[in-house]
């Protein structure tokens, strides 16, 4: 029995992080972790290597403390109601439908929309 985790290579993986949809990524895994993302840019490599599906935090936090999702929604609504020029940002990694809803929310609350590409 080997103590080393199983190693795999997945060729022609597609990165959806920034929207360029690069499809020539070669992913190297050890066990259930990606340890190398060949041909990926620094954003894609970071996304593949450090993005996780592990449940590391509670479903919701309010001021850093665990909360129910319902309480977090109420707190978020209150923050947005009291905000002056709220910013909707970081929509590059969500679906078109989610982007549409975020823009509608920004319009409803008098906010502004920006993306990471404005850098």
N, C-alpha and C positions, 0 to 999 in steps of 0.2 A: 504494500500500500504506500503510495507516494504522499508526502506531506505538502508538496507543491500544488497549488490550485490549478485546475485545468486551464490551459492557454488556448485561445482561439483567435482567428483572424477573420473579420467580416469585410469583404471587398465591396466596393461600389455602394457604400452607405450614403444616404442623403442627409445633409445637415439643413435643418429648417430654421436655425436660430435667427439670422439677420434678414432672411428673405431672398438671398441670392440663390438658394436651393442648390448648393454645390453637391454634385452626385458622384464624385470620384474619391470619397473619403475611405480610407482603409482603417478599420478599427481593430485594435489589438486588445484582447481581454485576458484577465487572469481571474478565474472564478466568475463572480457576477459584477466585476468592476472593469471599466474601460481604463486602460493604462497608457494607451497611445492612440492618437488620431492623426495618422499620416495624411498629408495633403490638406489638412484643415488649417484655416487661418487661426490667429490667436483667439478670436471670439469663439469659433467653432470648437477648437481644442478644449478651451475652458468649459464650454457647455457640455461636451461629451464626457470629459473626465470628472467634472465636479457636480454636475446636475444629478440629483438622485431622487428616487421614488420612495426612499425611506421616510417613515413617519417620525421625524425628529422633534416636532413641536406639537402643542395642542392644536385643535382645529381652529381656534381663534385666540388672539391676545388683545387685551385693552390695557394700554399703558404698561406693557410688558408682563401682565398677569393673565393667566388662563381665564377664558371666558367662553360662554356659549356662542354659537354662531348668531343666534337671534340678538343677543346683547351687542355683539360686534357690529351687526348691521345697523342697529339703533345708534351706536356710537359713531359709526361712519357717516350716517345720515346727518347727525348733529354737527359733526366736524364740517361737513360740506355746506350745511345750511349757514353756519357762522363764518365760513371762509371768505376772504376777499381775493378774488381772481384765482380760484383753485386751478391747479395744473393737472391735466390728464396726460400721463407720460408713460413710455415703456410698452407700447403696443406692438412691438415688432415680433413678438413670439406668441401672439394669440390669433385666433381665427378672424376672418373678415367680418363675421357676424358679431363677434365680441368687439371688434374695432367700431363697427356701426353703432352699437349700444353705448360705447364709451364716448363717442362723438355726440350722440344724442344727449347723454347725461351732461357733458360739458356745456352744451347749448342750454339745457334746462337750468343749470345752476350758475350760468354766466361765467363759465371757466374758459380756459384756453387748452389747446391740444398741441403737443410737441412730440417729436420722436428722437431717438438716439442719433439719427442721421443729421440733426441740426448742428452737431459739434463742428 
